[in-house]
Each structure stands twice: as structure tokens, then as C-alpha cells.
Amino acid sequence: MKEKKYVEYLRGRGIAEDAVGSAVGYVKEYERRLKSQGRRLDSVTLEDVKSYVSELVAAGENTVERLVALQRYMNVADRKEEANYLYFLLSARLIYGSISERLVKLTDDGTRDRVFGRVCVPPVGSPVETFPEATRQLMDSLAEELSPEAYRRVLAGNHHRVPAEAFSRHKEWLREADGIDGFLVKVHQEAVAEITRYMEEGKIWYEQEITPEVVEFVRGNQEVLSAVRDGEWLYETKIPFAPKDWLVEKDPLMKRFYACHCPLARSAIISGEDDIPLDWCYCSGGYHKWMYDVVFGTETEVEVLESAMAGSDRCRFRIKIPEGVPV
């Protein structure tokens, strides 16, 4: 185990010492289990991780803290495939919880209880393939209780819990720019510079592998990692989840799969077992509009224009500039 590097990483994130100790303990526990099987932590495979998480679920030891500790270690150890898999398992549960909280905020406890009372949410650590059914149940239940306008607003929240502080520099850029168009150019330029650095250093950018082709793709379309203004609307195209693969894929189904980021639905693109409606992607729309909520200082309106879940090979949104914001 790369204990020193892991501890430094956790402390660098401001993790309390007792939590650091617990996280190290969880990883060491997994390392001991691997050793008993004649395996090593530094050569762990995705199948090893999947098997371990399944064992935790079966034993009732599938705590968020344990999985977070393991996911963070896999990142530190540069085991990106395994880290991404654990990220999906954890973010799936987080998003359902956030939707529940926003539903209460915009309606009431009774509505939340009725909506989620019809949804069988898989336990934390469940395979991602088990989530599309729950997502479809959630969409059906929301439609039974609320109008489309109301449940779209519920879904279009900051369900990935991105801190507002992440956009402090963007607020500065808007103040310094000559209008929104100049601001959007700045956002795009900085995004291209950032992914270029990751490409040059051979690092994974969030969950994406950045190649020269990916950089040129983003550079050539300001809608990707920024937006283009048309009147009172800002148009955004989501960078594919697996941009390297998406750029070369010819099969329409796989291209949609590589485009989709959603841990709660994307496996349904391949399996075809669950019909996830376009409106589910207002959750992704909420992720995209959150930066503008912060920068403009008020909640914005988002509309889903295209979605990989609904047959497109890209996800595209538009966000309305609030009244009173000079363009």
C-alpha cells in the first residue's frame, strides 16, 4: 500500500486525522484480503474490485465511508479504471439522495415520501446495471405526482454537489469581461488550456482520457466546456464521457454509450431493458446550469435539447440568461 502518499493526499483534502486513520484502515483491510487470495493491491483488477464490493454488500459492510476510502486510494495509486467504477457506485447513491432533498424543498415531505416510496433504490455498492430500473421507477413516480415543469425543476438541481466556490474565478472573469460573449470565450480558452496540460502530463481529467484529438475537438467547438450565446440563451454541448472512444466510434449505439455520463442510466443504452425518458437528463442539465446559477447569482432555467438516452449521439442543453443580466 502506498500509505504515505495516500495519507498526504487525504490531509491535502482537509480530511480530519481520525477519518484519515479510518480510511487507511479500510484500504489495509482490503489489502489483507487480497493477500489471503495470493493477490497484491498494486496489481488489483477491476474484477477484483467488483468482487470485493459484492462481498461487502452481501455482508452488510457496504458503507459509504469504506467505498470512498477505497475509491480515493485507487485514484492515488493511479488505478483509474477501478477508481472510476467506484466513483460511479458512490455518485449513483448521492444523486438519488440529493433529488430527494430538493423534492422536499420544492414540494413537501409527503410528496417526497410518496415519490420515493415507489422506488426500489439499490443499496450502496450495487452494480451500475441495477440502477436504470430504479431511475425509470423514479421518473414514473415523479410523473404521477408532479407536472413535467415541476419535476424537471426538481431534477435540474446541483445533484453532484459541486461547491459554489469552484466557480469563484468564473465570477471574476465575468466581471472583467466585456459582456457575456467575452466571458464565454475566456471560459473556453481556460478549459482548452487545462485539458491540454492534462494531455501533456498524461493525467486523467476527471474521468476522461485526454488525447491530442480530444483537445482539438474541444478547441473547435466553443459549446464544449463553455457555451455559445444566441440571444437570451446559452447553448452547451456536453463533452462525451469517453471522448477518445467517442471520436472514433462508428456504431451508433456505442457512440451514444460513450457520450453518456449518467451512472444511473447509461447501462440501459446497451441493455435496452429500461426505457429512460429524455426528461431524466434534466439532472445533467442541472449540473450544467449550476455554474451560471453561481456566476449570475440566481437560479437559471435549463432546457434539454438532445440526449444520448433519447437517441442522439450527444447531449446538448440551453440555459436562459436571467432578466437584468447585461449581455
C-alpha positions in Angstrom: 0.0 0.0 0.0 1.2 3.5 -0.9 0.4 4.6 2.6 2.5 7.8 2.8 1.2 9.1 -0.5 -2.3 8.3 0.4 -2.1 10.0 3.8 -0.6 13.1 2.2 -3.4 13.2 -0.3 -6.1 12.9 2.4 -4.6 15.6 4.5 -4.3 17.8 1.5 -8.0 17.5 1.1 -8.5 18.7 4.6 -9.6 15.3 5.9 -9.6 15.1 9.7 -6.9 12.8 11.3 -9.4 10.3 12.7 -11.0 10.0 9.3 -7.6 9.6 7.7 -6.8 6.7 10.1 -10.1 5.0 9.3 -9.5 5.4 5.5 -6.1 3.8 5.8 -7.6 1.0 7.9 -10.2 0.3 5.2 -7.6 0.0 2.5 -5.3 -2.1 4.6 -8.2 -4.4 5.3 -8.7 -4.9 1.6 -5.0 -5.4 1.1 -5.0 -8.2 3.7 -8.0 -9.8 2.0 -6.1 -9.7 -1.4 -3.0 -11.2 0.2 -5.1 -14.1 1.6 -6.0 -14.8 -2.0 -2.5 -14.6 -3.3 -3.1 -11.2 -4.9 -1.4 -7.8 -4.5 -3.0 -4.4 -4.0 -0.8 -2.7 -6.6 -1.9 -5.2 -9.3 -5.6 -5.2 -8.4 -8.0 -5.6 -11.4 -11.5 -4.2 -11.9 -12.9 -7.7 -11.5 -11.2 -7.9 -8.1 -12.8 -4.6 -7.0 -16.2 -5.7 -8.3 -15.9 -9.0 -6.4 -14.9 -7.2 -3.2 -17.7 -4.7 -3.3 -20.2 -7.5 -3.9 -18.8 -9.3 -0.8 -19.2 -6.1 1.2 -22.9 -5.7 0.1 -23.6 -9.4 1.0 -22.0 -8.9 4.4 -23.8 -5.6 5.1 -20.4 -3.8 5.3 -21.0 -1.6 2.2 -20.7 1.7 4.0 -20.1 4.9 2.0 -17.0 5.6 4.1 -15.4 2.3 3.2 -16.1 2.7 -0.5 -15.0 6.4 -0.5 -11.7 5.4 1.2 -11.1 2.7 -1.5 -12.1 5.0 -4.4 -9.7 7.7 -3.2 -6.9 5.2 -2.8 -7.4 3.9 -6.3 -7.0 7.5 -7.6 -3.8 7.9 -5.6 -2.5 4.6 -6.9 -3.3 5.7 -10.5 -5.8 2.8 -10.9 -8.2 4.9 -12.9 -10.5 2.2 -14.2 -11.1 0.9 -10.7 -11.4 4.4 -9.3 -13.9 5.4 -11.9 -16.0 2.3 -11.2 -16.2 3.1 -7.5 -17.0 6.7 -8.3 -20.0 5.6 -10.3 -21.2 3.4 -7.5 -20.9 6.2 -5.0 -22.3 9.0 -7.2 -25.3 7.0 -8.0 -26.4 6.9 -4.4 -25.5 10.6 -3.9 -27.7 11.7 -6.7 -30.8 9.9 -5.5 -30.4 11.5 -2.1 -29.9 14.9 -3.5 -33.0 14.6 -5.6 -35.0 13.6 -2.6 -33.8 16.6 -0.6 -34.6 19.0 -3.5 -38.0 17.4 -3.9 -38.8 18.2 -0.2 -37.5 21.8 -0.7 -39.7 22.4 -3.7 -42.8 20.5 -2.5 -43.1 18.8 0.9 -42.3 15.7 2.9 -45.4 13.9 1.9 -44.7 14.3 -1.8 -41.1 13.0 -1.3 -42.4 10.0 0.7 -44.9 9.1 -2.0 -42.4 9.5 -4.8 -39.6 7.5 -3.3 -42.0 5.0 -1.7 -42.5 3.6 -5.2 -38.8 3.4 -6.0 -36.6 0.4 -5.0 -33.2 2.2 -4.7 -30.4 -0.4 -4.8 -28.1 -0.5 -1.7 -24.8 1.4 -1.9 -22.2 -0.5 -3.8 -24.7 -2.3 -6.1 -23.6 -2.8 -9.7 -24.4 0.1 -12.0 -26.5 -2.2 -14.1 -29.1 -2.3 -11.3 -29.8 1.4 -11.3 -31.6 2.1 -14.6 -34.7 0.2 -13.3 -34.8 2.4 -10.2 -34.3 5.5 -12.4 -37.3 4.5 -14.5 -39.3 3.9 -11.4 -38.3 7.4 -10.1 -39.4 9.1 -13.4 -42.7 7.2 -13.4 -43.3 8.2 -9.8 -42.4 11.8 -10.3 -44.7 12.0 -13.3 -47.5 10.6 -11.2 -47.1 13.3 -8.5 -46.0 16.4 -10.4 -46.4 18.2 -13.7 -43.5 18.0 -16.2 -42.5 21.6 -15.4 -42.4 20.8 -11.7 -40.4 17.6 -11.8 -37.9 19.0 -14.4 -37.1 21.7 -11.9 -36.6 19.1 -9.2 -34.2 17.2 -11.4 -32.3 20.3 -12.5 -30.6 20.8 -9.3 -26.9 20.7 -8.2 -27.2 17.0 -7.5 -23.5 16.4 -8.0 -22.9 18.7 -5.0 -20.3 20.9 -6.8 -19.3 23.7 -4.3 -20.1 27.2 -5.4 -16.5 28.1 -4.5 -15.4 26.1 -7.6 -16.7 29.0 -9.7 -15.1 31.9 -7.8 -12.7 32.6 -10.7 -15.5 32.4 -13.2 -17.3 35.2 -11.3 -14.1 37.3 -11.6 -13.9 36.5 -15.3 -17.4 37.7 -15.8 -16.7 41.0 -14.0 -13.5 41.5 -16.1 -15.0 40.5 -19.4 -16.7 42.8 -22.0 -20.1 41.1 -21.7 -21.2 37.5 -21.6 -19.7 36.7 -25.0 -16.3 37.6 -23.9 -16.8 35.7 -20.7 -17.7 32.5 -22.6 -14.6 32.9 -24.8 -12.5 33.1 -21.6 -14.1 30.1 -20.1 -13.5 28.1 -23.3 -9.9 29.2 -23.6 -9.1 28.3 -20.0 -10.8 24.9 -20.4 -8.8 24.1 -23.5 -5.6 25.1 -21.7 -6.5 22.9 -18.8 -7.2 19.8 -20.7 -4.0 20.4 -22.8 -2.0 20.4 -19.6 -3.6 17.1 -18.6 -2.9 15.6 -22.0 0.8 16.7 -21.9 1.2 15.3 -18.4 -0.5 12.1 -19.2 -3.1 12.6 -16.5 -6.8 11.7 -16.4 -9.0 14.8 -16.4 -11.9 13.9 -14.1 -12.9 10.6 -15.7 -11.7 11.5 -19.2 -8.6 10.4 -21.1 -7.3 13.4 -23.0 -5.6 12.9 -26.3 -4.5 15.5 -28.9 -7.7 14.6 -30.9 -9.8 15.3 -27.8 -8.1 18.7 -27.3 -8.7 19.6 -31.0 -12.3 18.5 -30.7 -12.9 20.8 -27.7 -10.9 23.6 -29.2 -13.0 23.5 -32.4 -16.4 23.8 -30.6 -16.9 26.6 -28.0 -20.1 24.8 -26.9 -18.0 22.1 -25.3 -16.7 23.1 -21.8 -18.2 26.6 -22.3 -21.2 27.9 -24.3 -22.2 30.0 -27.2 -24.8 32.7 -26.8 -27.7 33.1 -29.2 -30.0 36.0 -28.0 -31.0 35.2 -24.4 -29.9 31.6 -24.4 -26.6 29.9 -23.8 -26.0 26.7 -25.8 -23.8 23.9 -24.4 -22.8 20.5 -25.6 -21.5 18.1 -23.0 -18.1 16.6 -23.5 -18.5 12.8 -24.0 -17.9 10.6 -21.0 -15.3 8.7 -23.1 -14.2 11.3 -25.7 -11.3 9.4 -27.1 -13.5 6.4 -27.9 -16.5 8.6 -28.9 -14.5 10.4 -31.6 -13.6 7.2 -33.5 -16.7 5.1 -32.8 -18.9 4.2 -35.8 -21.6 2.1 -34.2 -24.5 4.5 -33.3 -25.3 2.6 -30.1 -21.8 2.6 -28.7 -21.3 6.2 -29.7 -24.4 7.1 -27.5 -22.9 4.9 -24.7 -19.6 6.7 -24.9 -21.4 10.1 -24.8 -23.4 9.4 -21.7 -22.1 10.3 -18.2 -25.0 9.2 -16.1 -24.2 6.3 -13.6 -27.9 5.8 -13.0 -28.9 5.3 -16.6 -26.1 4.8 -19.2 -26.0 1.0 -19.0 -29.6 1.0 -20.3 -28.3 2.3 -23.6 -26.6 -1.0 -24.1 -29.0 -3.4 -22.5 -32.2 -1.7 -23.8 -34.0 -3.2 -20.8 -35.2 0.1 -19.3 -36.9 3.0 -21.1 -35.4 6.1 -19.6 -37.2 9.2 -20.8 -35.4 12.4 -22.1 -36.6 14.3 -19.0 -34.3 12.3 -16.8 -31.5 14.3 -18.4 -32.7 17.5 -16.7 -30.4 16.1 -13.9 -27.5 16.6 -16.2 -28.9 19.9 -17.3 -28.8 21.0 -13.6 -25.1 20.1 -13.5 -24.5 22.4 -16.5 -26.6 25.3 -15.3 -25.1 25.4 -11.8 -22.1 27.4 -12.9 -24.4 30.1 -14.3 -26.5 30.0 -11.2 -23.4 30.9 -9.2 -22.0 33.4 -11.7 -25.3 35.2 -12.3 -26.3 35.0 -8.6 -29.7 33.5 -9.3 -31.2 30.2 -10.4 -31.3 29.8 -14.1 -33.6 27.9 -16.5 -32.3 25.0 -18.4 -33.8 23.0 -21.3 -32.6 19.6 -22.6 -32.3 19.8 -26.4 -30.6 16.5 -27.2 -29.7 13.4 -25.1 -27.8 10.2 -25.6 -30.6 8.5 -23.6 -33.1 9.7 -26.2 -31.2 8.6 -29.3 -28.8 11.4 -30.0 -25.0 10.8 -30.1 -24.5 13.9 -28.0 -26.1 15.7 -25.0 -27.0 19.4 -25.6 -28.7 22.0 -23.4 -29.6 25.6 -23.4 -29.6 27.9 -20.4 -31.6 31.1 -20.2 -29.8 34.3 -19.2 -31.8 35.8 -16.3 -33.5 39.1 -16.8 -31.4 42.0 -15.7 -28.1 40.4 -16.6 -26.4 42.5 -19.3 -25.2 40.7 -22.3 
